[in-house]
Amino acid sequence: MFADPQVVTVNSVAQSMPRTGITSNRGTFTSNDGLYSLEIGQTPGRNRFRRLARFNNRKIAVDPFNAEQNQEYRMSAYLVVDVPVIGYTVAEAKLQIDGFLAYLSASSGAKITQLLGGEI
């Protein structure tokens, strides 16, 4: 079980998120102001497990079509790991994920910047 609270640092600011929900397959953590949340879960299948970490953010900003009105905006970032029930140990799967995350974050996140910029 993930510890309570979970902390994600965004732009050098630690966002503390206490546990706000739990089921047999999902745990939810939400910041006190409700602007950040983290979902940790798994979906068992016949021969596979799909495991998920999802980080959500919402903000209020000016509506670009009506400068006198604010609008709520939301975004999410996911990591989904689809792994067979047998064939990979936790350590072996972790090595694959470590390599993938290192690839994305190398050179100060250049690949993430390319992804967000719409490059393919």
Secondary structure, DSSP 8 states (H G I E B T S, - for coil): ---SSEEEEETTEEEEE-EEEE-SSEEEEE-TTSSEEEEEEEEE-SSEEEEEEEEEEEEEEEETTEEEEEEEEEEEEEEEEEEESSS--HHHHHHHHHHHHHHHHHHHHHHHHHHHTT--
